[in-house]
Amino acid sequence: MATNSQIILIKIREFAAKNNKTMNLKLRPATTKDLEKILEIVNHSILNTTANYSYDIQTLEVQTKWFEDKKAKNLPIVVADLDGEVVGFGSYGQFREKIGYQYTVEHSVYVVDHVIGKGIGSKLLTELIRLAKEQGYHVMIGAIDADNAGSIAFHEKFGFVSTGTIREVGYKFDHWLDLVFMQLILV
């Protein structure tokens, strides 16, 4: 027979399981089996946000090529797996193609709407920063829509600093968009 303290502990665990879904979160390298969910996340962003300045949804073929290119260049794609469901992903790539930029990467982090604010994006970005340091990169760049105050504040929590804004560089949803560049020195 369970004691009162054991019953209370069980109830606390049940409550935590219902209300803190990040408890069963695993970060892992993406596989080809994750591409359909990654595609769904990217396409949602394209259709509904200015986090991605693309207009046209991606195809599985395009997403597969992106995946293969990242793997061929030893660039990570990390997924956030919550109870077997991919609820976010992050990756980075070369900032510019010229050799002088070889130690600088630009990253992206995406999470599905229902887990925003639950720490999953933070876990993904923490892992990307760790991997970039491990791979010997010196600077990580974030290019963020200037109206996305949440993303700017999120990056500031990690020590990213704003290095400038390019005015009216993008156009989407019938208006001009400003792009903020933020950087983190990975020393």
MDAnalysis code that builds the backbone (N, CA, C; Angstrom):
import MDAnalysis as mda
import numpy as np

u = mda.Universe.empty(561, n_residues=187, atom_resindex=np.repeat(np.arange(187), 3), trajectory=True)
u.add_TopologyAttr("name", ["N", "CA", "C"] * 187)
u.add_TopologyAttr("resid", np.arange(1, 188))
u.add_TopologyAttr("resname", ["MET", "ALA", "THR", "ASN", "SER", "GLN", "ILE", "ILE", "LEU", "ILE", "LYS", "ILE", "ARG", "GLU", "PHE", "ALA", "ALA", "LYS", "ASN", "ASN", "LYS", "THR", "MET", "ASN", "LEU", "LYS", "LEU", "ARG", "PRO", "ALA", "THR", "THR", "LYS", "ASP", "LEU", "GLU", "LYS", "ILE", "LEU", "GLU", "ILE", "VAL", "ASN", "HIS", "SER", "ILE", "LEU", "ASN", "THR", "THR", "ALA", "ASN", "TYR", "SER", "TYR", "ASP", "ILE", "GLN", "THR", "LEU", "GLU", "VAL", "GLN", "THR", "LYS", "TRP", "PHE", "GLU", "ASP", "LYS", "LYS", "ALA", "LYS", "ASN", "LEU", "PRO", "ILE", "VAL", "VAL", "ALA", "ASP", "LEU", "ASP", "GLY", "GLU", "VAL", "VAL", "GLY", "PHE", "GLY", "SER", "TYR", "GLY", "GLN", "PHE", "ARG", "GLU", "LYS", "ILE", "GLY", "TYR", "GLN", "TYR", "THR", "VAL", "GLU", "HIS", "SER", "VAL", "TYR", "VAL", "VAL", "ASP", "HIS", "VAL", "ILE", "GLY", "LYS", "GLY", "ILE", "GLY", "SER", "LYS", "LEU", "LEU", "THR", "GLU", "LEU", "ILE", "ARG", "LEU", "ALA", "LYS", "GLU", "GLN", "GLY", "TYR", "HIS", "VAL", "MET", "ILE", "GLY", "ALA", "ILE", "ASP", "ALA", "ASP", "ASN", "ALA", "GLY", "SER", "ILE", "ALA", "PHE", "HIS", "GLU", "LYS", "PHE", "GLY", "PHE", "VAL", "SER", "THR", "GLY", "THR", "ILE", "ARG", "GLU", "VAL", "GLY", "TYR", "LYS", "PHE", "ASP", "HIS", "TRP", "LEU", "ASP", "LEU", "VAL", "PHE", "MET", "GLN", "LEU", "ILE", "LEU", "VAL"])
u.atoms.positions = np.array([
    [0.842, -1.183, 0.000],
    [0.000, 0.000, 0.000],
    [0.890, 1.250, 0.000],
    [0.530, 2.197, -0.830],
    [1.326, 3.417, -0.986],
    [1.106, 4.357, 0.190],
    [2.183, 4.997, 0.612],
    [2.088, 6.000, 1.671],
    [1.560, 7.303, 1.074],
    [1.181, 8.217, 1.949],
    [0.697, 9.524, 1.488],
    [1.754, 10.247, 0.669],
    [3.024, 10.197, 1.112],
    [4.079, 10.887, 0.367],
    [4.304, 10.244, -0.997],
    [4.145, 8.912, -1.101],
    [4.282, 8.248, -2.406],
    [3.137, 8.648, -3.332],
    [1.938, 8.749, -2.787],
    [0.775, 9.155, -3.586],
    [0.964, 10.590, -4.084],
    [1.435, 11.458, -3.199],
    [1.681, 12.851, -3.594],
    [2.724, 12.910, -4.700],
    [3.801, 12.134, -4.561],
    [4.848, 12.109, -5.580],
    [4.294, 11.625, -6.918],
    [3.455, 10.606, -6.899],
    [2.837, 10.098, -8.132],
    [1.981, 11.188, -8.765],
    [1.184, 11.882, -7.948],
    [0.323, 12.951, -8.477],
    [1.159, 14.090, -9.064],
    [2.268, 14.435, -8.415],
    [3.159, 15.477, -8.944],
    [3.703, 15.047, -10.296],
    [4.144, 13.798, -10.403],
    [4.676, 13.303, -11.678],
    [3.608, 13.303, -12.770],
    [2.374, 12.901, -12.418],
    [1.285, 12.920, -13.399],
    [1.006, 14.347, -13.867],
    [0.965, 15.286, -12.929],
    [0.739, 16.685, -13.279],
    [1.850, 17.192, -14.183],
    [3.093, 16.888, -13.815],
    [4.237, 17.340, -14.618],
    [4.179, 16.746, -16.013],
    [3.803, 15.492, -16.120],
    [3.731, 14.851, -17.437],
    [2.676, 15.514, -18.311],
    [1.552, 15.929, -17.701],
    [0.492, 16.579, -18.474],
    [0.841, 18.012, -18.841],
    [1.546, 18.707, -17.951],
    [1.750, 20.140, -18.110],
    [3.144, 20.560, -18.534],
    [4.069, 19.657, -18.556],
    [5.427, 20.004, -18.979],
    [5.890, 18.980, -19.995],
    [5.413, 19.145, -21.197],
    [5.688, 18.174, -22.247],
    [7.161, 18.093, -22.629],
    [7.973, 19.055, -22.239],
    [9.388, 18.983, -22.602],
    [10.124, 17.932, -21.786],
    [9.467, 17.327, -20.805],
    [10.130, 16.305, -19.994],
    [10.581, 15.119, -20.843],
    [9.845, 14.773, -21.874],
    [10.177, 13.639, -22.732],
    [10.815, 14.092, -24.041],
    [11.432, 15.231, -24.026],
    [12.045, 15.793, -25.226],
    [13.434, 15.215, -25.432],
    [13.705, 14.838, -26.679],
    [15.043, 14.379, -27.049],
    [15.501, 15.190, -28.249],
    [16.730, 15.660, -28.195],
    [17.350, 16.276, -29.360],
    [18.188, 15.203, -30.021],
    [18.093, 15.132, -31.347],
    [18.852, 14.120, -32.078],
    [19.113, 14.608, -33.491],
    [20.103, 13.997, -34.153],
    [20.327, 14.348, -35.560],
    [19.114, 13.958, -36.401],
    [18.771, 14.796, -37.342],
    [17.657, 14.493, -38.244],
    [18.025, 13.321, -39.150],
    [16.999, 12.572, -39.527],
    [17.151, 11.501, -40.506],
    [16.193, 11.774, -41.658],
    [16.315, 11.004, -42.708],
    [15.405, 11.184, -43.847],
    [13.955, 10.941, -43.437],
    [13.730, 10.149, -42.401],
    [12.361, 9.901, -41.921],
    [11.724, 11.157, -41.331],
    [12.542, 12.134, -40.955],
    [12.036, 13.379, -40.365],
    [11.683, 14.435, -41.405],
    [12.036, 14.192, -42.657],
    [11.926, 15.258, -43.660],
    [10.499, 15.721, -43.901],
    [9.529, 14.824, -43.851],
    [8.143, 15.261, -44.079],
    [7.689, 16.220, -42.980],
    [8.051, 15.946, -41.729],
    [7.662, 16.838, -40.631],
    [8.433, 18.155, -40.712],
    [9.727, 18.080, -41.045],
    [10.512, 19.306, -41.231],
    [9.888, 20.142, -42.346],
    [9.501, 19.493, -43.425],
    [8.851, 20.174, -44.547],
    [7.555, 20.851, -44.093],
    [6.772, 20.172, -43.298],
    [5.523, 20.739, -42.783],
    [5.801, 21.991, -41.938],
    [6.829, 21.931, -41.105],
    [7.190, 23.069, -40.254],
    [7.660, 24.246, -41.110],
    [8.514, 23.970, -42.083],
    [9.020, 25.024, -42.974],
    [7.875, 25.649, -43.763],
    [7.017, 24.823, -44.333],
    [5.920, 25.349, -45.147],
    [4.935, 26.163, -44.314],
    [4.693, 25.766, -43.085],
    [3.843, 26.571, -42.199],
    [4.463, 27.960, -42.005],
    [5.775, 27.981, -41.810],
    [6.479, 29.253, -41.633],
    [6.389, 30.119, -42.887],
    [6.560, 29.503, -44.046],
    [6.483, 30.250, -45.310],
    [5.101, 30.863, -45.492],
    [4.064, 30.079, -45.228],
    [2.697, 30.533, -45.483],
    [2.159, 31.509, -44.440],
    [2.709, 31.480, -43.220],
    [2.080, 32.213, -42.129],
    [2.943, 33.233, -41.406],
    [4.240, 33.297, -41.713],
    [5.110, 34.186, -40.940],
    [6.094, 34.922, -41.845],
    [6.785, 35.868, -41.244],
    [7.905, 36.517, -41.926],
    [9.235, 36.024, -41.364],
    [9.219, 34.897, -40.670],
    [10.473, 34.276, -40.228],
    [11.230, 33.726, -41.429],
    [10.508, 33.449, -42.489],
    [11.073, 32.920, -43.733],
    [10.527, 33.795, -44.858],
    [11.395, 34.416, -45.621],
    [10.953, 35.359, -46.649],
    [10.539, 34.686, -47.956],
    [10.527, 33.364, -48.005],
    [10.060, 32.663, -49.206],
    [8.557, 32.860, -49.373],
    [8.108, 32.747, -50.615],
    [6.675, 32.828, -50.909],
    [6.091, 31.444, -51.165],
    [6.838, 30.624, -51.873],
    [6.333, 29.337, -52.353],
    [6.704, 28.218, -51.397],
    [5.733, 27.348, -51.144],
    [6.017, 26.214, -50.275],
    [7.063, 25.309, -50.923],
    [7.803, 24.632, -50.070],
    [8.837, 23.713, -50.529],
    [8.215, 22.360, -50.867],
    [8.915, 21.604, -51.671],
    [8.504, 20.233, -51.976],
    [9.407, 19.281, -51.200],
    [8.993, 18.043, -51.106],
    [9.821, 17.040, -50.444],
    [11.136, 16.862, -51.195],
    [11.091, 16.998, -52.505],
    [12.317, 16.896, -53.308],
    [13.311, 18.005, -52.933],
    [12.834, 19.228, -52.807],
    [13.696, 20.354, -52.427],
    [14.235, 20.146, -51.009],
    [13.376, 19.706, -50.095],
    [13.800, 19.488, -48.714],
    [14.823, 18.356, -48.625],
    [14.656, 17.334, -49.448],
    [15.612, 16.221, -49.473],
    [16.968, 16.692, -49.970],
    [16.980, 17.532, -50.999],
    [18.253, 18.071, -51.503],
    [18.934, 18.923, -50.429],
    [18.163, 19.744, -49.736],
    [18.686, 20.550, -48.628],
    [19.341, 19.643, -47.582],
    [18.642, 18.576, -47.217],
    [19.146, 17.620, -46.229],
    [20.458, 16.987, -46.702],
    [20.473, 16.534, -47.942],
    [21.671, 15.886, -48.492],
    [22.845, 16.860, -48.578],
    [22.571, 18.106, -48.963],
    [23.631, 19.128, -49.022],
    [24.226, 19.386, -47.637],
    [23.376, 19.491, -46.624],
    [23.864, 19.707, -45.253],
    [24.747, 18.537, -44.819],
    [24.278, 17.328, -45.066],
    [25.038, 16.145, -44.656],
    [26.381, 16.071, -45.386],
    [26.380, 16.375, -46.669],
    [27.615, 16.318, -47.457],
    [28.649, 17.321, -46.952],
    [28.178, 18.442, -46.396],
    [29.081, 19.486, -45.890],
    [29.327, 19.367, -44.380],
    [28.853, 18.267, -43.789],
    [29.005, 18.028, -42.351],
    [28.379, 19.150, -41.518],
    [27.226, 19.622, -41.965],
    [26.484, 20.657, -41.249],
    [25.285, 20.008, -40.555],
    [25.072, 20.290, -39.292],
    [24.047, 19.573, -38.540],
    [22.629, 20.029, -38.841],
    [21.727, 19.077, -38.714],
    [20.292, 19.338, -38.633],
    [19.846, 18.581, -37.391],
    [19.375, 19.312, -36.402],
    [18.978, 18.724, -35.126],
    [17.465, 18.826, -35.009],
    [16.819, 17.720, -34.656],
    [15.375, 17.759, -34.443],
    [15.070, 17.647, -32.955],
    [13.969, 18.277, -32.569],
    [13.419, 18.142, -31.222],
    [12.300, 17.120, -31.324],
    [12.501, 15.980, -30.692],
    [11.570, 14.855, -30.742],
    [10.858, 14.779, -29.398],
    [9.559, 15.020, -29.421],
    [8.749, 14.987, -28.208],
    [7.816, 13.791, -28.292],
    [8.112, 12.777, -27.523],
    [7.301, 11.553, -27.515],
    [7.111, 10.981, -28.913],
    [8.169, 10.996, -29.720],
    [8.114, 10.413, -31.054],
    [7.639, 11.356, -32.141],
    [7.305, 12.594, -31.790],
    [6.858, 13.585, -32.777],
    [7.902, 14.689, -32.897],
    [8.287, 15.005, -34.122],
    [9.210, 16.118, -34.346],
    [8.423, 17.414, -34.164],
    [8.852, 18.225, -33.181],
    [8.151, 19.475, -32.872],
    [9.016, 20.700, -33.148],
    [10.192, 20.473, -33.698],
    [11.071, 21.576, -34.046],
    [12.368, 21.055, -34.623],
    [13.101, 21.978, -35.226],
    [14.417, 21.614, -35.738],
    [15.276, 22.865, -35.824],
    [16.560, 22.639, -35.884],
    [17.510, 23.724, -36.058],
    [18.666, 23.254, -36.912],
    [19.270, 24.193, -37.602],
    [20.435, 23.862, -38.427],
    [21.241, 25.136, -38.646],
    [22.407, 24.951, -39.213],
    [23.175, 26.107, -39.655],
    [23.920, 25.753, -40.923],
    [24.327, 26.824, -41.606],
    [25.079, 26.663, -42.839],
    [26.062, 27.803, -42.986],
    [26.894, 27.694, -43.987],
    [27.905, 28.716, -44.254],
    [27.220, 30.070, -44.449],
    [27.739, 31.111, -43.812],
    [27.152, 32.449, -43.906],
    [27.245, 32.996, -45.326],
    [28.403, 32.924, -45.934],
    [28.625, 33.306, -47.329],
    [29.586, 32.288, -47.922],
    [29.589, 32.170, -49.233],
    [30.398, 31.145, -49.890],
    [31.882, 31.494, -50.023],
    [32.244, 32.741, -49.924],
    [33.657, 33.114, -50.078],
    [34.485, 32.560, -48.920],
    [35.731, 32.185, -49.196],
    [36.602, 31.518, -48.235],
    [36.815, 32.325, -46.955],
    [36.802, 33.633, -47.061],
    [37.007, 34.473, -45.884],
    [35.922, 34.322, -44.822],
    [34.765, 33.764, -45.202],
    [33.662, 33.560, -44.261],
    [33.619, 32.136, -43.709],
    [34.659, 31.364, -43.932],
    [34.624, 29.940, -43.601],
    [34.398, 29.633, -42.116],
    [34.625, 30.590, -41.234],
    [34.439, 30.348, -39.804],
    [33.148, 30.962, -39.264],
    [32.263, 31.362, -40.165],
    [31.004, 32.001, -39.779],
    [29.831, 31.204, -40.333],
    [28.857, 30.930, -39.462],
    [27.654, 30.206, -39.878],
    [26.416, 31.042, -39.568],
    [25.371, 30.795, -40.334],
    [24.056, 31.399, -40.089],
    [23.104, 30.278, -39.716],
    [22.352, 30.468, -38.656],
    [21.493, 29.395, -38.151],
    [20.011, 29.696, -38.349],
    [19.219, 28.640, -38.209],
    [17.760, 28.728, -38.203],
    [17.237, 27.783, -37.136],
    [16.218, 28.214, -36.415],
    [15.524, 27.373, -35.445],
    [14.033, 27.553, -35.686],
    [13.324, 26.447, -35.820],
    [11.878, 26.464, -36.010],
    [11.229, 25.518, -35.005],
    [10.126, 25.939, -34.402],
    [9.327, 25.041, -33.565],
    [7.862, 25.181, -33.956],
    [7.100, 24.109, -33.758],
    [5.676, 24.152, -34.079],
    [4.971, 25.063, -33.073],
    [3.861, 25.631, -33.509],
    [3.174, 26.646, -32.706],
    [2.826, 26.182, -31.295],
    [2.345, 24.950, -31.144],
    [1.833, 24.533, -29.836],
    [2.917, 24.296, -28.779],
    [4.195, 24.400, -29.153],
    [5.261, 24.262, -28.150],
    [6.097, 25.539, -28.004],
    [5.697, 26.600, -28.691],
    [6.426, 27.866, -28.539],
    [6.329, 28.309, -27.080],
    [7.445, 28.732, -26.515],
    [7.476, 29.187, -25.134],
    [7.705, 28.087, -24.112],
    [7.939, 26.868, -24.560],
    [8.157, 25.748, -23.633],
    [9.626, 25.348, -23.522],
    [10.524, 26.166, -24.069],
    [11.948, 25.901, -23.917],
    [12.574, 25.044, -25.002],
    [11.786, 24.624, -25.967],
    [12.311, 23.739, -27.011],
    [13.246, 24.500, -27.945],
    [12.872, 25.706, -28.322],
    [13.754, 26.523, -29.153],
    [15.077, 26.795, -28.454],
    [15.023, 27.034, -27.146],
    [16.250, 27.268, -26.372],
    [17.149, 26.043, -26.382],
    [16.554, 24.885, -26.230],
    [17.355, 23.653, -26.251],
    [17.990, 23.449, -27.629],
    [17.228, 23.725, -28.682],
    [17.775, 23.586, -30.036],
    [18.925, 24.560, -30.272],
    [18.735, 25.825, -29.897],
    [19.797, 26.805, -30.125],
    [21.027, 26.490, -29.275],
    [20.823, 26.052, -28.052],
    [21.953, 25.650, -27.204],
    [22.757, 24.545, -27.874],
    [22.065, 23.583, -28.446],
    [22.755, 22.478, -29.123],
    [23.476, 22.959, -30.380],
    [22.862, 23.843, -31.142],
    [23.527, 24.378, -32.334],
    [24.794, 25.148, -31.959],
    [24.722, 25.931, -30.910],
    [25.899, 26.677, -30.458],
    [27.000, 25.704, -30.041],
    [26.634, 24.675, -29.305],
    [27.622, 23.671, -28.878],
    [28.281, 23.005, -30.080],
    [27.474, 22.609, -31.060],
    [28.010, 21.943, -32.251],
    [28.908, 22.876, -33.059],
    [28.492, 24.138, -33.183],
    [29.301, 25.103, -33.944],
    [30.663, 25.303, -33.283],
    [30.674, 25.398, -31.968],
    [31.951, 25.516, -31.250],
    [32.795, 24.264, -31.471],
    [32.153, 23.117, -31.355],
    [32.852, 21.838, -31.533],
    [33.463, 21.719, -32.924],
    [32.783, 22.276, -33.924],
    [33.275, 22.221, -35.301],
    [34.272, 23.336, -35.612],
    [34.559, 24.187, -34.642],
    [35.588, 25.200, -34.827],
    [35.129, 26.494, -35.469],
    [33.813, 26.738, -35.486],
    [33.332, 28.007, -36.024],
    [33.576, 29.124, -35.014],
    [33.686, 30.345, -35.511],
    [34.013, 31.494, -34.668],
    [32.807, 32.399, -34.404],
    [31.914, 32.524, -35.384],
    [30.763, 33.420, -35.256],
    [29.511, 32.708, -35.749],
    [28.401, 32.926, -35.020],
    [27.092, 32.458, -35.465],
    [26.222, 33.686, -35.704],
    [25.568, 33.705, -36.853],
    [24.713, 34.820, -37.275],
    [23.249, 34.380, -37.225],
    [22.395, 35.310, -36.829],
    [20.956, 35.142, -36.955],
    [20.426, 36.297, -37.782],
    [19.633, 35.999, -38.794],
    [18.984, 37.029, -39.615],
    [17.496, 36.978, -39.275],
    [16.990, 38.042, -38.651],
    [15.665, 38.017, -38.039],
    [14.834, 39.186, -38.545],
    [13.586, 38.909, -38.892],
    [12.686, 39.980, -39.295],
    [12.583, 40.998, -38.153],
    [12.727, 42.259, -38.473],
    [12.782, 43.317, -37.456],
    [11.513, 43.402, -36.615],
    [10.382, 42.958, -37.145],
    [9.136, 42.987, -36.384],
    [8.997, 41.800, -35.431],
    [9.927, 40.855, -35.485],
    [9.849, 39.664, -34.646],
    [10.576, 39.914, -33.319],
    [9.944, 40.732, -32.475],
    [10.551, 41.107, -31.191],
    [10.824, 39.889, -30.320],
    [9.974, 38.882, -30.398],
    [10.175, 37.673, -29.603],
    [11.459, 36.963, -29.965],
    [11.737, 36.841, -31.255],
    [12.959, 36.172, -31.693],
    [14.195, 36.999, -31.354],
    [14.083, 38.305, -31.471],
    [15.216, 39.174, -31.121],
    [15.538, 39.026, -29.631],
    [14.517, 39.070, -28.774],
    [14.726, 38.904, -27.330],
    [15.269, 37.509, -27.013],
    [14.763, 36.505, -27.709],
    [15.238, 35.125, -27.544],
    [16.738, 35.047, -27.810],
    [17.178, 35.639, -28.899],
    [18.600, 35.604, -29.241],
    [19.449, 36.407, -28.245],
    [18.914, 37.510, -27.770],
    [19.645, 38.303, -26.777],
    [19.908, 37.495, -25.510],
    [18.968, 36.606, -25.136],
    [19.174, 35.750, -23.958],
    [20.419, 34.873, -24.099],
    [20.788, 34.567, -25.321],
    [21.946, 33.716, -25.584],
    [23.222, 34.517, -25.823],
    [23.125, 35.832, -25.701],
    [24.302, 36.674, -25.883],
    [24.479, 37.219, -27.284],
    [23.521, 36.962, -28.174],
    [23.591, 37.553, -29.510],
    [23.414, 39.060, -29.380],
    [24.135, 39.802, -30.195],
    [23.987, 41.256, -30.220],
    [23.600, 41.687, -31.635],
    [22.779, 42.718, -31.689],
    [22.374, 43.265, -32.981],
    [23.554, 44.007, -33.596],
    [23.819, 43.700, -34.856],
    [24.935, 44.357, -35.542],
    [24.465, 45.283, -36.649],
    [23.162, 45.305, -36.891],
    [22.644, 46.212, -37.906],
    [21.323, 45.751, -38.475],
    [20.652, 46.687, -39.111],
    [19.365, 46.417, -39.746],
    [19.441, 46.853, -41.196],
    [19.029, 45.971, -42.073],
    [18.926, 46.313, -43.495],
    [17.461, 46.666, -43.740],
    [17.218, 47.904, -44.108],
    [15.849, 48.412, -44.270],
    [15.247, 47.962, -45.600],
    [13.976, 47.563, -45.523],
    [13.169, 47.221, -46.702],
    [13.889, 46.267, -47.648],
    [14.561, 45.278, -47.085],
    [15.322, 44.318, -47.887],
    [14.441, 43.175, -48.401],
    [13.322, 42.945, -47.729],
    [12.411, 41.883, -48.140],
    [11.022, 42.424, -48.396],
    [10.225, 41.613, -49.111],
    [8.844, 42.005, -49.387],
    [7.976, 40.761, -49.270],
    [6.989, 40.823, -48.388],
    [6.092, 39.685, -48.193],
    [4.820, 40.188, -47.537],
    [3.713, 39.533, -47.838],
    [2.413, 39.896, -47.275],
    [2.089, 41.369, -47.522],
    [2.450, 41.848, -48.714],
    [2.118, 43.198, -49.176],
    [2.784, 44.329, -48.396],
    [3.947, 44.057, -47.810],
    [4.695, 45.172, -47.227],
    [6.192, 44.860, -47.177],
    [6.964, 45.944, -47.073],
    [8.417, 45.837, -47.022],
    [8.857, 45.372, -45.645],
    [9.923, 44.577, -45.630],
    [10.419, 43.986, -44.391],
    [11.860, 44.411, -44.125],
    [12.129, 44.747, -42.875],
    [13.491, 45.056, -42.437],
    [14.092, 43.799, -41.811],
    [15.380, 43.598, -42.027],
    [16.070, 42.412, -41.530],
    [17.162, 42.820, -40.544],
    [17.095, 42.267, -39.337],
    [18.093, 42.524, -38.296],
    [19.122, 41.398, -38.325],
    [20.389, 41.775, -38.344],
    [21.461, 40.794, -38.208],
    [21.932, 40.797, -36.759],
    [22.008, 39.603, -36.182],
    [22.522, 39.440, -34.826],
    [23.672, 38.447, -34.886],
    [24.653, 38.631, -34.017],
    [25.786, 37.713, -34.035],
    [26.184, 37.308, -32.629],
    [26.762, 36.125, -32.560],
    [27.327, 35.609, -31.322],
    [28.749, 35.165, -31.623],
    [29.712, 35.720, -30.903],
    [31.097, 35.261, -31.021],
    [31.192, 33.981, -30.189],
    [31.647, 32.916, -30.803],
    [31.611, 31.590, -30.181],
    [32.887, 31.234, -29.417],
    [33.503, 32.188, -28.780],
    [34.771, 31.923, -28.079],
    [34.505, 31.299, -26.734],
])
